[in-house]
Amino acid sequence: MAQSLMDHVLFVMQFQQMREDFQDILQIDECPACGRSSAPEVVCLAPDCDWMLFVRPGKMHPATVPWIQSLQERLP
């Protein structure tokens, strides 16, 4: 099923809200792929990291889902 631009935008907003909600267990600006503090919002600024939330509309970066699942392990 193809996602609309509105679906894409809403998911990005939800992802940003999730990062804010879990800020107590995240390192500041933690990148889901490289783990460094170089990922403001939905793209990593480290020159050697290719993480961005969506690599193309409807297709998340492969590191994103495992990273979200790992947050569950950090919860108290």
CHARMM-style PDB file with segment names, atoms N, HN, CA, C and O in Angstrom:
ATOM      1  N   MET     1       0.838  -1.172   0.000  1.00  0.00      PROA
ATOM      2  CA  MET     1       0.000   0.000   0.000  1.00  0.00      PROA
ATOM      3  C   MET     1       0.891   1.245   0.000  1.00  0.00      PROA
ATOM      4  O   MET     1       1.744   1.400   0.874  1.00  0.00      PROA
ATOM      5  N   ALA     2       0.700   2.095  -0.939  1.00  0.00      PROA
ATOM      6  HN  ALA     2       0.007   1.970  -1.649  1.00  0.00      PROA
ATOM      7  CA  ALA     2       1.489   3.320  -1.045  1.00  0.00      PROA
ATOM      8  C   ALA     2       1.054   4.323   0.017  1.00  0.00      PROA
ATOM      9  O   ALA     2      -0.126   4.446   0.343  1.00  0.00      PROA
ATOM     10  N   GLN     3       2.035   5.026   0.538  1.00  0.00      PROA
ATOM     11  HN  GLN     3       2.994   4.926   0.273  1.00  0.00      PROA
ATOM     12  CA  GLN     3       1.737   6.040   1.532  1.00  0.00      PROA
ATOM     13  C   GLN     3       1.638   7.395   0.859  1.00  0.00      PROA
ATOM     14  O   GLN     3       2.363   7.696  -0.089  1.00  0.00      PROA
ATOM     15  N   SER     4       0.732   8.196   1.369  1.00  0.00      PROA
ATOM     16  HN  SER     4       0.144   7.951   2.139  1.00  0.00      PROA
ATOM     17  CA  SER     4       0.596   9.541   0.829  1.00  0.00      PROA
ATOM     18  C   SER     4       1.617  10.456   1.495  1.00  0.00      PROA
ATOM     19  O   SER     4       2.228  10.088   2.499  1.00  0.00      PROA
ATOM     20  N   LEU     5       1.796  11.628   0.945  1.00  0.00      PROA
ATOM     21  HN  LEU     5       1.300  11.927   0.130  1.00  0.00      PROA
ATOM     22  CA  LEU     5       2.685  12.613   1.544  1.00  0.00      PROA
ATOM     23  C   LEU     5       2.200  12.969   2.947  1.00  0.00      PROA
ATOM     24  O   LEU     5       3.014  13.199   3.841  1.00  0.00      PROA
ATOM     25  N   MET     6       0.898  13.016   3.147  1.00  0.00      PROA
ATOM     26  HN  MET     6       0.237  12.829   2.420  1.00  0.00      PROA
ATOM     27  CA  MET     6       0.353  13.317   4.470  1.00  0.00      PROA
ATOM     28  C   MET     6       0.731  12.227   5.475  1.00  0.00      PROA
ATOM     29  O   MET     6       1.073  12.537   6.617  1.00  0.00      PROA
ATOM     30  N   ASP     7       0.674  10.959   5.067  1.00  0.00      PROA
ATOM     31  HN  ASP     7       0.396  10.708   4.139  1.00  0.00      PROA
ATOM     32  CA  ASP     7       1.095   9.856   5.940  1.00  0.00      PROA
ATOM     33  C   ASP     7       2.560  10.017   6.321  1.00  0.00      PROA
ATOM     34  O   ASP     7       2.932   9.825   7.479  1.00  0.00      PROA
ATOM     35  N   HSD     8       3.380  10.367   5.354  1.00  0.00      PROA
ATOM     36  HN  HSD     8       3.077  10.523   4.414  1.00  0.00      PROA
ATOM     37  CA  HSD     8       4.811  10.556   5.568  1.00  0.00      PROA
ATOM     38  C   HSD     8       5.047  11.680   6.587  1.00  0.00      PROA
ATOM     39  O   HSD     8       5.802  11.507   7.543  1.00  0.00      PROA
ATOM     40  N   VAL     9       4.415  12.795   6.383  1.00  0.00      PROA
ATOM     41  HN  VAL     9       3.801  12.936   5.606  1.00  0.00      PROA
ATOM     42  CA  VAL     9       4.571  13.952   7.276  1.00  0.00      PROA
ATOM     43  C   VAL     9       4.076  13.622   8.679  1.00  0.00      PROA
ATOM     44  O   VAL     9       4.727  13.975   9.662  1.00  0.00      PROA
ATOM     45  N   LEU    10       2.937  12.951   8.783  1.00  0.00      PROA
ATOM     46  HN  LEU    10       2.408  12.665   7.984  1.00  0.00      PROA
ATOM     47  CA  LEU    10       2.401  12.591  10.096  1.00  0.00      PROA
ATOM     48  C   LEU    10       3.339  11.634  10.833  1.00  0.00      PROA
ATOM     49  O   LEU    10       3.513  11.757  12.045  1.00  0.00      PROA
ATOM     50  N   PHE    11       3.942  10.687  10.119  1.00  0.00      PROA
ATOM     51  HN  PHE    11       3.801  10.587   9.135  1.00  0.00      PROA
ATOM     52  CA  PHE    11       4.856   9.767  10.775  1.00  0.00      PROA
ATOM     53  C   PHE    11       6.095  10.500  11.275  1.00  0.00      PROA
ATOM     54  O   PHE    11       6.567  10.233  12.380  1.00  0.00      PROA
ATOM     55  N   VAL    12       6.625  11.419  10.476  1.00  0.00      PROA
ATOM     56  HN  VAL    12       6.242  11.636   9.579  1.00  0.00      PROA
ATOM     57  CA  VAL    12       7.786  12.203  10.910  1.00  0.00      PROA
ATOM     58  C   VAL    12       7.436  12.972  12.178  1.00  0.00      PROA
ATOM     59  O   VAL    12       8.238  13.027  13.110  1.00  0.00      PROA
ATOM     60  N   MET    13       6.256  13.559  12.219  1.00  0.00      PROA
ATOM     61  HN  MET    13       5.604  13.514  11.462  1.00  0.00      PROA
ATOM     62  CA  MET    13       5.823  14.293  13.416  1.00  0.00      PROA
ATOM     63  C   MET    13       5.700  13.351  14.609  1.00  0.00      PROA
ATOM     64  O   MET    13       6.090  13.714  15.719  1.00  0.00      PROA
ATOM     65  N   GLN    14       5.170  12.160  14.404  1.00  0.00      PROA
ATOM     66  HN  GLN    14       4.853  11.865  13.502  1.00  0.00      PROA
ATOM     67  CA  GLN    14       5.042  11.177  15.481  1.00  0.00      PROA
ATOM     68  C   GLN    14       6.419  10.716  15.959  1.00  0.00      PROA
ATOM     69  O   GLN    14       6.622  10.519  17.157  1.00  0.00      PROA
ATOM     70  N   PHE    15       7.354  10.544  15.045  1.00  0.00      PROA
ATOM     71  HN  PHE    15       7.189  10.705  14.072  1.00  0.00      PROA
ATOM     72  CA  PHE    15       8.707  10.139  15.410  1.00  0.00      PROA
ATOM     73  C   PHE    15       9.365  11.225  16.259  1.00  0.00      PROA
ATOM     74  O   PHE    15      10.013  10.930  17.263  1.00  0.00      PROA
ATOM     75  N   GLN    16       9.196  12.475  15.853  1.00  0.00      PROA
ATOM     76  HN  GLN    16       8.670  12.715  15.037  1.00  0.00      PROA
ATOM     77  CA  GLN    16       9.757  13.579  16.621  1.00  0.00      PROA
ATOM     78  C   GLN    16       9.129  13.637  18.010  1.00  0.00      PROA
ATOM     79  O   GLN    16       9.827  13.897  18.990  1.00  0.00      PROA
ATOM     80  N   GLN    17       7.842  13.402  18.106  1.00  0.00      PROA
ATOM     81  HN  GLN    17       7.275  13.191  17.309  1.00  0.00      PROA
ATOM     82  CA  GLN    17       7.168  13.391  19.402  1.00  0.00      PROA
ATOM     83  C   GLN    17       7.674  12.233  20.255  1.00  0.00      PROA
ATOM     84  O   GLN    17       7.857  12.388  21.463  1.00  0.00      PROA
ATOM     85  N   MET    18       7.901  11.072  19.638  1.00  0.00      PROA
ATOM     86  HN  MET    18       7.752  10.946  18.657  1.00  0.00      PROA
ATOM     87  CA  MET    18       8.424   9.931  20.368  1.00  0.00      PROA
ATOM     88  C   MET    18       9.792  10.255  20.953  1.00  0.00      PROA
ATOM     89  O   MET    18      10.067   9.928  22.108  1.00  0.00      PROA
ATOM     90  N   ARG    19      10.652  10.897  20.164  1.00  0.00      PROA
ATOM     91  HN  ARG    19      10.428  11.163  19.226  1.00  0.00      PROA
ATOM     92  CA  ARG    19      11.979  11.281  20.671  1.00  0.00      PROA
ATOM     93  C   ARG    19      11.846  12.211  21.865  1.00  0.00      PROA
ATOM     94  O   ARG    19      12.592  12.099  22.837  1.00  0.00      PROA
ATOM     95  N   GLU    20      10.904  13.119  21.788  1.00  0.00      PROA
ATOM     96  HN  GLU    20      10.297  13.210  20.998  1.00  0.00      PROA
ATOM     97  CA  GLU    20      10.681  14.044  22.902  1.00  0.00      PROA
ATOM     98  C   GLU    20      10.141  13.300  24.127  1.00  0.00      PROA
ATOM     99  O   GLU    20      10.580  13.548  25.250  1.00  0.00      PROA
ATOM    100  N   ASP    21       9.192  12.392  23.910  1.00  0.00      PROA
ATOM    101  HN  ASP    21       8.835  12.191  22.998  1.00  0.00      PROA
ATOM    102  CA  ASP    21       8.603  11.631  25.011  1.00  0.00      PROA
ATOM    103  C   ASP    21       9.630  10.764  25.730  1.00  0.00      PROA
ATOM    104  O   ASP    21       9.540  10.572  26.943  1.00  0.00      PROA
ATOM    105  N   PHE    22      10.609  10.237  24.986  1.00  0.00      PROA
ATOM    106  HN  PHE    22      10.682  10.393  24.001  1.00  0.00      PROA
ATOM    107  CA  PHE    22      11.600   9.339  25.557  1.00  0.00      PROA
ATOM    108  C   PHE    22      12.940  10.024  25.816  1.00  0.00      PROA
ATOM    109  O   PHE    22      13.967   9.354  25.920  1.00  0.00      PROA
ATOM    110  N   GLN    23      12.938  11.335  25.918  1.00  0.00      PROA
ATOM    111  HN  GLN    23      12.104  11.880  25.833  1.00  0.00      PROA
ATOM    112  CA  GLN    23      14.194  12.059  26.096  1.00  0.00      PROA
ATOM    113  C   GLN    23      14.937  11.654  27.369  1.00  0.00      PROA
ATOM    114  O   GLN    23      16.151  11.834  27.453  1.00  0.00      PROA
ATOM    115  N   ASP    24      14.228  11.111  28.358  1.00  0.00      PROA
ATOM    116  HN  ASP    24      13.241  10.965  28.289  1.00  0.00      PROA
ATOM    117  CA  ASP    24      14.883  10.683  29.595  1.00  0.00      PROA
ATOM    118  C   ASP    24      15.753   9.448  29.401  1.00  0.00      PROA
ATOM    119  O   ASP    24      16.688   9.229  30.172  1.00  0.00      PROA
ATOM    120  N   ILE    25      15.462   8.636  28.386  1.00  0.00      PROA
ATOM    121  HN  ILE    25      14.702   8.814  27.760  1.00  0.00      PROA
ATOM    122  CA  ILE    25      16.269   7.432  28.170  1.00  0.00      PROA
ATOM    123  C   ILE    25      17.159   7.542  26.934  1.00  0.00      PROA
ATOM    124  O   ILE    25      17.928   6.626  26.644  1.00  0.00      PROA
ATOM    125  N   LEU    26      17.063   8.644  26.211  1.00  0.00      PROA
ATOM    126  HN  LEU    26      16.438   9.388  26.447  1.00  0.00      PROA
ATOM    127  CA  LEU    26      17.899   8.863  25.035  1.00  0.00      PROA
ATOM    128  C   LEU    26      19.074   9.756  25.388  1.00  0.00      PROA
ATOM    129  O   LEU    26      18.969  10.626  26.252  1.00  0.00      PROA
ATOM    130  N   GLN    27      20.183   9.537  24.717  1.00  0.00      PROA
ATOM    131  HN  GLN    27      20.268   8.830  24.015  1.00  0.00      PROA
ATOM    132  CA  GLN    27      21.257  10.504  24.792  1.00  0.00      PROA
ATOM    133  C   GLN    27      20.821  11.698  23.943  1.00  0.00      PROA
ATOM    134  O   GLN    27      20.013  11.540  23.029  1.00  0.00      PROA
ATOM    135  N   ILE    28      21.335  12.863  24.228  1.00  0.00      PROA
ATOM    136  HN  ILE    28      21.992  12.992  24.970  1.00  0.00      PROA
ATOM    137  CA  ILE    28      20.935  14.052  23.481  1.00  0.00      PROA
ATOM    138  C   ILE    28      21.227  13.842  21.995  1.00  0.00      PROA
ATOM    139  O   ILE    28      22.353  13.528  21.612  1.00  0.00      PROA
ATOM    140  N   ASP    29      20.213  14.017  21.178  1.00  0.00      PROA
ATOM    141  HN  ASP    29      19.297  14.272  21.489  1.00  0.00      PROA
ATOM    142  CA  ASP    29      20.329  13.894  19.719  1.00  0.00      PROA
ATOM    143  C   ASP    29      20.936  12.566  19.262  1.00  0.00      PROA
ATOM    144  O   ASP    29      21.691  12.528  18.291  1.00  0.00      PROA
ATOM    145  N   GLU    30      20.606  11.483  19.960  1.00  0.00      PROA
ATOM    146  HN  GLU    30      19.992  11.513  20.749  1.00  0.00      PROA
ATOM    147  CA  GLU    30      21.152  10.156  19.646  1.00  0.00      PROA
ATOM    148  C   GLU    30      20.735   9.688  18.257  1.00  0.00      PROA
ATOM    149  O   GLU    30      19.557   9.723  17.904  1.00  0.00      PROA
ATOM    150  N   CYS    31      21.714   9.253  17.480  1.00  0.00      PROA
ATOM    151  HN  CYS    31      22.671   9.225  17.767  1.00  0.00      PROA
ATOM    152  CA  CYS    31      21.457   8.733  16.141  1.00  0.00      PROA
ATOM    153  C   CYS    31      21.098   7.250  16.226  1.00  0.00      PROA
ATOM    154  O   CYS    31      21.818   6.493  16.877  1.00  0.00      PROA
ATOM    155  N   PRO    32      20.016   6.813  15.595  1.00  0.00      PROA
ATOM    156  CA  PRO    32      19.637   5.403  15.611  1.00  0.00      PROA
ATOM    157  C   PRO    32      20.656   4.480  14.935  1.00  0.00      PROA
ATOM    158  O   PRO    32      20.709   3.293  15.257  1.00  0.00      PROA
ATOM    159  N   ALA    33      21.452   4.990  14.020  1.00  0.00      PROA
ATOM    160  HN  ALA    33      21.409   5.955  13.758  1.00  0.00      PROA
ATOM    161  CA  ALA    33      22.403   4.131  13.305  1.00  0.00      PROA
ATOM    162  C   ALA    33      23.782   4.112  13.956  1.00  0.00      PROA
ATOM    163  O   ALA    33      24.315   3.039  14.238  1.00  0.00      PROA
ATOM    164  N   CYS    34      24.363   5.282  14.197  1.00  0.00      PROA
ATOM    165  HN  CYS    34      23.930   6.153  13.968  1.00  0.00      PROA
ATOM    166  CA  CYS    34      25.739   5.311  14.708  1.00  0.00      PROA
ATOM    167  C   CYS    34      25.797   5.527  16.217  1.00  0.00      PROA
ATOM    168  O   CYS    34      26.854   5.332  16.818  1.00  0.00      PROA
ATOM    169  N   GLY    35      24.693   5.923  16.843  1.00  0.00      PROA
ATOM    170  HN  GLY    35      23.835   6.081  16.355  1.00  0.00      PROA
ATOM    171  CA  GLY    35      24.634   6.083  18.280  1.00  0.00      PROA
ATOM    172  C   GLY    35      25.241   7.370  18.815  1.00  0.00      PROA
ATOM    173  O   GLY    35      25.183   7.632  20.016  1.00  0.00      PROA
ATOM    174  N   ARG    36      25.816   8.162  17.946  1.00  0.00      PROA
ATOM    175  HN  ARG    36      25.864   7.950  16.970  1.00  0.00      PROA
ATOM    176  CA  ARG    36      26.423   9.413  18.394  1.00  0.00      PROA
ATOM    177  C   ARG    36      25.372  10.509  18.553  1.00  0.00      PROA
ATOM    178  O   ARG    36      24.246  10.375  18.073  1.00  0.00      PROA
ATOM    179  N   SER    37      25.737  11.558  19.210  1.00  0.00      PROA
ATOM    180  HN  SER    37      26.651  11.666  19.600  1.00  0.00      PROA
ATOM    181  CA  SER    37      24.849  12.707  19.397  1.00  0.00      PROA
ATOM    182  C   SER    37      24.968  13.625  18.187  1.00  0.00      PROA
ATOM    183  O   SER    37      25.478  14.741  18.283  1.00  0.00      PROA
ATOM    184  N   SER    38      24.499  13.146  17.073  1.00  0.00      PROA
ATOM    185  HN  SER    38      24.084  12.239  16.994  1.00  0.00      PROA
ATOM    186  CA  SER    38      24.648  13.887  15.814  1.00  0.00      PROA
ATOM    187  C   SER    38      23.390  13.826  14.958  1.00  0.00      PROA
ATOM    188  O   SER    38      23.441  14.065  13.752  1.00  0.00      PROA
ATOM    189  N   ALA    39      22.266  13.508  15.582  1.00  0.00      PROA
ATOM    190  HN  ALA    39      22.225  13.314  16.563  1.00  0.00      PROA
ATOM    191  CA  ALA    39      21.049  13.327  14.796  1.00  0.00      PROA
ATOM    192  C   ALA    39      19.933  14.243  15.276  1.00  0.00      PROA
ATOM    193  O   ALA    39      19.017  13.794  15.965  1.00  0.00      PROA
ATOM    194  N   PRO    40      19.999  15.507  14.922  1.00  0.00      PROA
ATOM    195  CA  PRO    40      18.886  16.360  15.297  1.00  0.00      PROA
ATOM    196  C   PRO    40      17.653  16.000  14.468  1.00  0.00      PROA
ATOM    197  O   PRO    40      17.632  16.142  13.245  1.00  0.00      PROA
ATOM    198  N   GLU    41      16.645  15.538  15.170  1.00  0.00      PROA
ATOM    199  HN  GLU    41      16.662  15.423  16.163  1.00  0.00      PROA
ATOM    200  CA  GLU    41      15.354  15.182  14.583  1.00  0.00      PROA
ATOM    201  C   GLU    41      15.393  13.965  13.661  1.00  0.00      PROA
ATOM    202  O   GLU    41      15.330  12.840  14.157  1.00  0.00      PROA
ATOM    203  N   VAL    42      15.493  14.139  12.347  1.00  0.00      PROA
ATOM    204  HN  VAL    42      15.544  15.053  11.944  1.00  0.00      PROA
ATOM    205  CA  VAL    42      15.283  13.009  11.437  1.00  0.00      PROA
ATOM    206  C   VAL    42      16.425  12.768  10.450  1.00  0.00      PROA
ATOM    207  O   VAL    42      16.233  12.082   9.447  1.00  0.00      PROA
ATOM    208  N   VAL    43      17.609  13.321  10.717  1.00  0.00      PROA
ATOM    209  HN  VAL    43      17.766  13.878  11.532  1.00  0.00      PROA
ATOM    210  CA  VAL    43      18.770  13.067   9.859  1.00  0.00      PROA
ATOM    211  C   VAL    43      20.027  13.178  10.718  1.00  0.00      PROA
ATOM    212  O   VAL    43      20.110  14.039  11.593  1.00  0.00      PROA
ATOM    213  N   CYS    44      21.000  12.309  10.466  1.00  0.00      PROA
ATOM    214  HN  CYS    44      20.932  11.610   9.755  1.00  0.00      PROA
ATOM    215  CA  CYS    44      22.269  12.336  11.195  1.00  0.00      PROA
ATOM    216  C   CYS    44      23.220  13.293  10.482  1.00  0.00      PROA
ATOM    217  O   CYS    44      23.328  13.282   9.256  1.00  0.00      PROA
ATOM    218  N   LEU    45      23.903  14.115  11.262  1.00  0.00      PROA
ATOM    219  HN  LEU    45      23.815  14.125  12.258  1.00  0.00      PROA
ATOM    220  CA  LEU    45      24.831  15.080  10.684  1.00  0.00      PROA
ATOM    221  C   LEU    45      26.276  14.601  10.689  1.00  0.00      PROA
ATOM    222  O   LEU    45      27.161  15.320  10.225  1.00  0.00      PROA
ATOM    223  N   ALA    46      26.534  13.398  11.204  1.00  0.00      PROA
ATOM    224  HN  ALA    46      25.816  12.814  11.580  1.00  0.00      PROA
ATOM    225  CA  ALA    46      27.894  12.862  11.170  1.00  0.00      PROA
ATOM    226  C   ALA    46      28.270  12.570   9.716  1.00  0.00      PROA
ATOM    227  O   ALA    46      27.496  11.938   8.997  1.00  0.00      PROA
ATOM    228  N   PRO    47      29.434  13.015   9.280  1.00  0.00      PROA
ATOM    229  CA  PRO    47      29.794  12.864   7.866  1.00  0.00      PROA
ATOM    230  C   PRO    47      29.923  11.409   7.395  1.00  0.00      PROA
ATOM    231  O   PRO    47      29.788  11.133   6.203  1.00  0.00      PROA
ATOM    232  N   ASP    48      30.182  10.485   8.317  1.00  0.00      PROA
ATOM    233  HN  ASP    48      30.292  10.710   9.285  1.00  0.00      PROA
ATOM    234  CA  ASP    48      30.354   9.094   7.910  1.00  0.00      PROA
ATOM    235  C   ASP    48      29.120   8.227   8.182  1.00  0.00      PROA
ATOM    236  O   ASP    48      29.193   7.003   8.077  1.00  0.00      PROA
ATOM    237  N   CYS    49      27.997   8.847   8.527  1.00  0.00      PROA
ATOM    238  HN  CYS    49      27.939   9.842   8.613  1.00  0.00      PROA
ATOM    239  CA  CYS    49      26.767   8.103   8.809  1.00  0.00      PROA
ATOM    240  C   CYS    49      25.707   8.472   7.772  1.00  0.00      PROA
ATOM    241  O   CYS    49      25.572   9.634   7.389  1.00  0.00      PROA
ATOM    242  N   ASP    50      24.960   7.466   7.327  1.00  0.00      PROA
ATOM    243  HN  ASP    50      25.069   6.522   7.639  1.00  0.00      PROA
ATOM    244  CA  ASP    50      23.948   7.720   6.290  1.00  0.00      PROA
ATOM    245  C   ASP    50      22.515   7.705   6.823  1.00  0.00      PROA
ATOM    246  O   ASP    50      21.565   7.655   6.041  1.00  0.00      PROA
ATOM    247  N   TRP    51      22.350   7.749   8.174  1.00  0.00      PROA
ATOM    248  HN  TRP    51      23.122   7.790   8.809  1.00  0.00      PROA
ATOM    249  CA  TRP    51      21.008   7.628   8.708  1.00  0.00      PROA
ATOM    250  C   TRP    51      20.169   8.867   8.437  1.00  0.00      PROA
ATOM    251  O   TRP    51      20.599  10.001   8.643  1.00  0.00      PROA
ATOM    252  N   MET    52      18.969   8.607   7.972  1.00  0.00      PROA
ATOM    253  HN  MET    52      18.619   7.685   7.804  1.00  0.00      PROA
ATOM    254  CA  MET    52      17.891   9.586   7.937  1.00  0.00      PROA
ATOM    255  C   MET    52      16.630   8.764   8.148  1.00  0.00      PROA
ATOM    256  O   MET    52      16.582   7.595   7.764  1.00  0.00      PROA
ATOM    257  N   LEU    53      15.616   9.355   8.749  1.00  0.00      PROA
ATOM    258  HN  LEU    53      15.655  10.304   9.061  1.00  0.00      PROA
ATOM    259  CA  LEU    53      14.425   8.593   9.087  1.00  0.00      PROA
ATOM    260  C   LEU    53      13.876   7.864   7.869  1.00  0.00      PROA
ATOM    261  O   LEU    53      13.622   6.660   7.927  1.00  0.00      PROA
ATOM    262  N   PHE    54      13.692   8.580   6.771  1.00  0.00      PROA
ATOM    263  HN  PHE    54      13.898   9.558   6.724  1.00  0.00      PROA
ATOM    264  CA  PHE    54      13.197   7.957   5.539  1.00  0.00      PROA
ATOM    265  C   PHE    54      14.250   8.091   4.451  1.00  0.00      PROA
ATOM    266  O   PHE    54      14.687   9.198   4.134  1.00  0.00      PROA
ATOM    267  N   VAL    55      14.656   6.970   3.882  1.00  0.00      PROA
ATOM    268  HN  VAL    55      14.301   6.071   4.140  1.00  0.00      PROA
ATOM    269  CA  VAL    55      15.603   7.013   2.770  1.00  0.00      PROA
ATOM    270  C   VAL    55      14.888   7.379   1.473  1.00  0.00      PROA
ATOM    271  O   VAL    55      15.501   7.862   0.521  1.00  0.00      PROA
ATOM    272  N   ARG    56      13.606   7.143   1.458  1.00  0.00      PROA
ATOM    273  HN  ARG    56      13.108   6.750   2.232  1.00  0.00      PROA
ATOM    274  CA  ARG    56      12.706   7.624   0.392  1.00  0.00      PROA
ATOM    275  C   ARG    56      11.298   7.520   0.959  1.00  0.00      PROA
ATOM    276  O   ARG    56      11.085   6.766   1.909  1.00  0.00      PROA
ATOM    277  N   PRO    57      10.347   8.237   0.422  1.00  0.00      PROA
ATOM    278  CA  PRO    57       8.992   8.220   1.009  1.00  0.00      PROA
ATOM    279  C   PRO    57       8.462   6.804   1.181  1.00  0.00      PROA
ATOM    280  O   PRO    57       8.441   6.011   0.241  1.00  0.00      PROA
ATOM    281  N   GLY    58       8.034   6.506   2.403  1.00  0.00      PROA
ATOM    282  HN  GLY    58       8.051   7.151   3.168  1.00  0.00      PROA
ATOM    283  CA  GLY    58       7.475   5.200   2.715  1.00  0.00      PROA
ATOM    284  C   GLY    58       8.500   4.145   3.074  1.00  0.00      PROA
ATOM    285  O   GLY    58       8.119   3.032   3.439  1.00  0.00      PROA
ATOM    286  N   LYS    59       9.795   4.452   2.985  1.00  0.00      PROA
ATOM    287  HN  LYS    59      10.104   5.356   2.689  1.00  0.00      PROA
ATOM    288  CA  LYS    59      10.859   3.479   3.253  1.00  0.00      PROA
ATOM    289  C   LYS    59      11.791   4.032   4.331  1.00  0.00      PROA
ATOM    290  O   LYS    59      12.582   4.941   4.080  1.00  0.00      PROA
ATOM    291  N   MET    60      11.681   3.464   5.541  1.00  0.00      PROA
ATOM    292  HN  MET    60      11.038   2.726   5.745  1.00  0.00      PROA
ATOM    293  CA  MET    60      12.535   3.911   6.633  1.00  0.00      PROA
ATOM    294  C   MET    60      13.932   3.331   6.497  1.00  0.00      PROA
ATOM    295  O   MET    60      14.131   2.275   5.897  1.00  0.00      PROA
ATOM    296  N   HSD    61      14.896   4.045   7.066  1.00  0.00      PROA
ATOM    297  HN  HSD    61      14.735   4.903   7.554  1.00  0.00      PROA
ATOM    298  CA  HSD    61      16.278   3.549   7.120  1.00  0.00      PROA
ATOM    299  C   HSD    61      16.259   2.234   7.904  1.00  0.00      PROA
ATOM    300  O   HSD    61      15.543   2.143   8.901  1.00  0.00      PROA
ATOM    301  N   PRO    62      17.016   1.216   7.492  1.00  0.00      PROA
ATOM    302  CA  PRO    62      16.972  -0.090   8.155  1.00  0.00      PROA
ATOM    303  C   PRO    62      17.376  -0.073   9.632  1.00  0.00      PROA
ATOM    304  O   PRO    62      17.012  -0.993  10.365  1.00  0.00      PROA
ATOM    305  N   ALA    63      18.103   0.924  10.084  1.00  0.00      PROA
ATOM    306  HN  ALA    63      18.399   1.671   9.489  1.00  0.00      PROA
ATOM    307  CA  ALA    63      18.519   0.986  11.494  1.00  0.00      PROA
ATOM    308  C   ALA    63      17.419   1.524  12.406  1.00  0.00      PROA
ATOM    309  O   ALA    63      17.528   1.413  13.627  1.00  0.00      PROA
ATOM    310  N   THR    64      16.374   2.099  11.842  1.00  0.00      PROA
ATOM    311  HN  THR    64      16.286   2.189  10.850  1.00  0.00      PROA
ATOM    312  CA  THR    64      15.373   2.802  12.651  1.00  0.00      PROA
ATOM    313  C   THR    64      14.529   1.861  13.500  1.00  0.00      PROA
ATOM    314  O   THR    64      14.383   2.089  14.701  1.00  0.00      PROA
ATOM    315  N   VAL    65      13.975   0.823  12.915  1.00  0.00      PROA
ATOM    316  HN  VAL    65      14.093   0.638  11.939  1.00  0.00      PROA
ATOM    317  CA  VAL    65      13.086  -0.076  13.669  1.00  0.00      PROA
ATOM    318  C   VAL    65      13.832  -0.803  14.789  1.00  0.00      PROA
ATOM    319  O   VAL    65      13.326  -0.847  15.910  1.00  0.00      PROA
ATOM    320  N   PRO    66      15.026  -1.381  14.532  1.00  0.00      PROA
ATOM    321  CA  PRO    66      15.745  -2.003  15.647  1.00  0.00      PROA
ATOM    322  C   PRO    66      16.080  -1.010  16.764  1.00  0.00      PROA
ATOM    323  O   PRO    66      16.063  -1.372  17.941  1.00  0.00      PROA
ATOM    324  N   TRP    67      16.379   0.226  16.404  1.00  0.00      PROA
ATOM    325  HN  TRP    67      16.393   0.520  15.448  1.00  0.00      PROA
ATOM    326  CA  TRP    67      16.674   1.251  17.403  1.00  0.00      PROA
ATOM    327  C   TRP    67      15.439   1.537  18.246  1.00  0.00      PROA
ATOM    328  O   TRP    67      15.535   1.643  19.469  1.00  0.00      PROA
ATOM    329  N   ILE    68      14.282   1.662  17.607  1.00  0.00      PROA
ATOM    330  HN  ILE    68      14.204   1.575  16.613  1.00  0.00      PROA
ATOM    331  CA  ILE    68      13.034   1.903  18.348  1.00  0.00      PROA
ATOM    332  C   ILE    68      12.760   0.722  19.277  1.00  0.00      PROA
ATOM    333  O   ILE    68      12.352   0.921  20.421  1.00  0.00      PROA
ATOM    334  N   GLN    69      12.977  -0.497  18.803  1.00  0.00      PROA
ATOM    335  HN  GLN    69      13.309  -0.659  17.874  1.00  0.00      PROA
ATOM    336  CA  GLN    69      12.772  -1.677  19.642  1.00  0.00      PROA
ATOM    337  C   GLN    69      13.749  -1.698  20.818  1.00  0.00      PROA
ATOM    338  O   GLN    69      13.396  -2.151  21.906  1.00  0.00      PROA
ATOM    339  N   SER    70      14.970  -1.212  20.607  1.00  0.00      PROA
ATOM    340  HN  SER    70      15.257  -0.844  19.723  1.00  0.00      PROA
ATOM    341  CA  SER    70      15.951  -1.189  21.690  1.00  0.00      PROA
ATOM    342  C   SER    70      15.551  -0.200  22.798  1.00  0.00      PROA
ATOM    343  O   SER    70      15.971  -0.341  23.947  1.00  0.00      PROA
ATOM    344  N   LEU    71      14.751   0.781  22.445  1.00  0.00      PROA
ATOM    345  HN  LEU    71      14.410   0.896  21.512  1.00  0.00      PROA
ATOM    346  CA  LEU    71      14.284   1.724  23.480  1.00  0.00      PROA
ATOM    347  C   LEU    71      13.449   1.008  24.537  1.00  0.00      PROA
ATOM    348  O   LEU    71      13.458   1.396  25.705  1.00  0.00      PROA
ATOM    349  N   GLN    72      12.735  -0.028  24.134  1.00  0.00      PROA
ATOM    350  HN  GLN    72      12.727  -0.344  23.186  1.00  0.00      PROA
ATOM    351  CA  GLN    72      11.933  -0.798  25.086  1.00  0.00      PROA
ATOM    352  C   GLN    72      12.814  -1.415  26.169  1.00  0.00      PROA
ATOM    353  O   GLN    72      12.412  -1.499  27.329  1.00  0.00      PROA
ATOM    354  N   GLU    73      14.013  -1.845  25.790  1.00  0.00      PROA
ATOM    355  HN  GLU    73      14.340  -1.777  24.848  1.00  0.00      PROA
ATOM    356  CA  GLU    73      14.934  -2.456  26.749  1.00  0.00      PROA
ATOM    357  C   GLU    73      15.484  -1.438  27.741  1.00  0.00      PROA
ATOM    358  O   GLU    73      15.897  -1.801  28.842  1.00  0.00      PROA
ATOM    359  N   ARG    74      15.491  -0.169  27.356  1.00  0.00      PROA
ATOM    360  HN  ARG    74      15.156   0.127  26.461  1.00  0.00      PROA
ATOM    361  CA  ARG    74      16.009   0.883  28.230  1.00  0.00      PROA
ATOM    362  C   ARG    74      14.981   1.386  29.228  1.00  0.00      PROA
ATOM    363  O   ARG    74      15.329   2.046  30.207  1.00  0.00      PROA
ATOM    364  N   LEU    75      13.719   1.075  28.979  1.00  0.00      PROA
ATOM    365  HN  LEU    75      13.436   0.539  28.184  1.00  0.00      PROA
ATOM    366  CA  LEU    75      12.680   1.575  29.875  1.00  0.00      PROA
ATOM    367  C   LEU    75      12.833   0.944  31.257  1.00  0.00      PROA
ATOM    368  O   LEU    75      13.120  -0.247  31.370  1.00  0.00      PROA
ATOM    369  N   PRO    76      12.644   1.741  32.303  1.00  0.00      PROA
ATOM    370  CA  PRO    76      12.777   1.196  33.670  1.00  0.00      PROA
ATOM    371  C   PRO    76      11.655   0.230  34.007  1.00  0.00      PROA
ATOM    372  OT1 PRO    76      11.620  -0.313  35.111  1.00  0.00      PROA
TER     373      PRO     76
END
